[in-house]
Structure formats: structure tokens, C-alpha cells
Amino acid sequence: MSPLVSFDLVSEELRQQHSLQFFEPGRIQHACDLVSRCRGLRHGQLSSAKKTRNFIYVVPDGFGPASQTLTRDYLTMGKGAEGTGKPNSTRIGVDNMRYSSSAKMIGSVRTRSFDNLITDSAAAATAFSSGHKTYNRAIGVDPYVRPVASVLEAAHLNGFKTGLVATARVTDATPASYCAHVPDRKLEDEIASQQIGYSHPLGPVVDVIMGGGRRHYLPRRLGGKRTGYDLITWAKALGYSYAANRHELAEYTNDLGKGIFPVPFLGLFAESHMAYDIDRDPDKEPSLLEMTEAAVRSLAAATAKTEKGYFIMIEASQIDDAAHANDIAAHVNDAVMYNRVMDFLRKYVAKHPNTQLLSAADHECGGLTLTSGYDPSALAGAKRSTAFLQRAFHNSTEPDRATYLRKSILPQYGLRNTSDAAVDKYMDVYRREGESGLGRAMARDLAAQVGVKWSTTGHSAVDVNLYGLAVGKAYARMKTQVGGHVDNTELPRYIAKTLGLDLDNATGVLRDSWVRYEGGPNCLGEGDAAACKRPL
């Protein structure tokens, strides 16, 4: 359903209730005219990209080279494979790409932002979605706080279907940078409004949205964080199908068969971020692999009989959160899931030669090193994250808390030392620093047990790996244009060129109908983005 046409299908009551500055019929019609003009201008520019009609971009957030080494060794040594306990490290996931003639690790990416050698996720995502460097915390705007179009928005303007999949909140920095334009990543209520087309000058630009972040779509009266209006009801009025858990997602895919759901589709599976994969409750949340399979197949089905294909960004978000917590168990399990997703996509692209894929992290997180005494098999006993276990301990009503810690909490994290001295130490930390202090102490001890070290709880400036998939001559072009060492701003330019898109033209369309946020990153008020708006 075209979002610019579907506005006419919204009830008069909803129109009056939700009238906003740039989602009025006149302004939407103006945007329609701009889109038509934009498509017309580019119609003759697509000949070089006829063979590639779909593009998949995968972001393993916070995933550095050491994380892949750890994940590989964990799977081949720590999970009972032949040679367990010996240096028998074999290929997994993205490693297998180099053994295909059409897919390889093709280079590395530098990640700095406009104002810092160490980027945050917002500036990094703006760079690899739009091709523009910006300041840390900025979402979809340049250093002068002017909106810059993403490759997803440019694809939408050209008639492609689009998708965003993440295990973070869908309003978090990486997915937000593809479909929203705000001066600070904290403005997640406004990001949600733009993401679903409530306050975006082009209406809804994303056809498939899947991840966490339900609280930014729902008003406070319904248990969310918003004031005044319900974006889920708004999305349904625009024709989006909606799922709130794994079973509801399965109902859609089972009804239609072939593992697909109707497009447009909104899936919000958690109030905030989705769970680490090590903690995921399959009754509530789909895995990243399940979301990826359903989203890619559904977008392919929705574009099977159309001239244009689709663009989708998929983020393995929680790799980064686990690294911020220095939680090696949660980190490696989400990295395993990323590798499973890449295995699926590698096979998918091989069967669909009109599809290309790039994958690179936005940055490294944690400064992870694998040091003397490194033994990934020491991770095998970890069944939960520190976040899960520290909360369980804090909320426990067990009368003998020290015994509960020794017999239940520590073993679930795979910690081998449950001596009286160790338990006394943890109890002392808990009394002084609370549940978060207990989690940090457990994380430090498991890292020492495995023989790894974290140098920070923040990001680092380390270059990240770039993986590419394409079939036949398309791979040669990919390697020529973005192989070797590249800046993150070069990646969306390559995607745009491959699909026949014009990012600069798309930015012009945005700015013609947009408002700017005066005051830059300090214009926050009480989280009310509207207070910062002025016409360009």
C-alpha cells in the first residue's frame, strides 16, 4: 500500500485527532508531487542497476574482529565439537563467505564520526545510511542539523519496498537513522512518530518494522511513554498488520504460508530492547533469525510482480549492549545468532542472484582482547546473562540468599568458583553496590575464567570487518567499488548506485518539506522535539 495514497483511507476522526504540521493532506499531496518528480528524474538512470533489484545490509552492532574469533572458537571448542579442549577452530557463519566465489570478507571499515574518533551508534548509522558524517548522538541530520536522506528513504521514493529489523528498540539509533531526522537520539517518541509516518513529510517510508520499543508507540494511558496518541492504532489505520509476540507473528506467517506475512507489517515484540538471545523467551519473542527469514521472504513476495525490489537493514543489536556490560556470555551468544543470520542470507543470496548483501558493524565495543590463558570452552556452562541473573537475585525471596547465590545464580553464569570466599565477596559487593554491582563482579570473573579482557565499557576506534555477497560479475563490481579499506560513508553510496538511487536528490525532497531543529543536540527540553522546530 502506498503510504501517500493510504492517508485518504484514514478515518476522519483519526485525521482530526492526529493532525500535525507536515502530515496534512495538502502537504502530503505536495510530497506526492515531489516523489513523482523524483521518480521521473531517475527513471533513465537505472540501466546500470537492472540486474540487482534487492539489497540487504546487516549491522552486527559493536562487533569487532576479536568478537568473531571468540564466537568461532566458542562454537568449535566450547560446545562439544570434535577436538573439544584442543586448538581446533573451524569456519562458522561469515567465515564461510570467503569459500564462495561470489562472497568474501572484502575489506575493513573506518568508523569515526564528524566530531570524535570514537563514534556512537547514531553518528555511525547516519553515516552508513546516508553517506554523511555527523556529530555523536545525531539521527539522520548533518552537523548543521539539516535532514539528510537515507538509502532507505531514497529507495522508498523510487518505488522499492523497505524494511527495518532489529533486536534493539526500533527507535534506537541504528534503525532510527534510516527513517527519522532528529538532533538527538534520545528523542525516541518523535523517532517513532516519523518512523510510522505520523510526522514524516513522506508519510510511512518503512514497509516492514520489527524489533522492540513498543513503549515509544503507545501512550501512557496504555502503558507506554508517549503523551496523547497511539501510534499502533495509527499504523493499523494505514493498513499495517501488527504482531506483539512470537505467536502472533506465527499466526500471520502460517495463514499466508511459505513463512511470509502481509506487507506493510509492524512487529513490536518488547516494551524496550528485546532480550539477549541467551535469555530469550520463545513464547514471547522471535529470534533475530526468525525475524530475518520472515522479513526477507515477505518483502520478496510483496515485490515478486513489481519492477522494483526491496531494501532492508537488519541489526544484530544486542551484541553491543552485552559488550557495554562486559558480559562475555551474552555477547558471544548474540554473536552466534548474527552468524546464523549470515548463514541464512548467504544461502538466500546464492539462490537469488538479483540480490546483494553487505555487512559491517557500526563500531567495535568493549575493546575485547583474547589473552594468554584464553579458553572459550570455559563459557560452555553459561546459560543466562548477568542482567537476567542480577535481577533474579535482587527479586528473590529466598531466606538464605548466600546459598541461593551459590547453588543457583553463579552456576547459571558458568562460574566455577563457588567457594565460601567467592560467595562472601559477591554478597559484599551486592550490599555495597546493589544488583548492578553484583552483575559487574560476575562478568569480571567469567571474563577472567575464559581468559579474555575488556578495556572499556564504551566503544573503541578499532576498524571493523566488511563482508560482501553478490553473484557473478556483480561481485567483481562490489569488490572494485567498496573492497579494501573504506570509510563507512562509502557504503550507502555503493548501495544507492547499485539500485539506481540518488541520495542527494532524495535529501532535496526531504528538505523541501521539512522543518529544522534549532539548537542542535542541546535542544531537548523535556524530550519534546516539537519545541525545537522552526521552518527551514
Secondary structure, 3 states (H helix, E strand, C coil): CCHHHHHHHCCHHHHHHCCCCCCCHHHHHHHHHHHHHHHHHHHHHCHHHCCCCEEEEEEECCCCHHHHHHHHHHHHHCCCCCCCCCCCCCCCHHHHHHHECCEEEEEEEECCCCCCCCCCHHHHHHHHHHCCCCCCCCECECCCCCECCCHHHHHHHCCCEEEEEEEEECCCHHHHCCCCCECCCCCHHHHHHHHCCCCCCCCCCCCEEEEECHHHCCEHHHCCCECCCCHHHHHHHCCCEEECCHHHHHHHHHHHCCCCCCCCEEEECCCCCCCCCCCCCCCCCCCHHHHHHHHHHHHHHHCCCCCCCEEEEEEECHHHHHHHCCCHHHHHHHHHHHHHHHHHHHHHHHHCCCEEEEEECCCEECCCEECCCCCHHHHCCECCCHHHHHHHHHHCCCCCHHHHHHHHHHHHECCCCCCHHHHHHHHHHHHHHHHHHHHHHHHHHHHHHHCEECCCCCEECCCEEEEEECCCHHHHHHHHHHCEEEECCHHHHHHHHHHCCCHHHHHHHHHHHCEEECCHHHCCCCCCHHHHEEEC
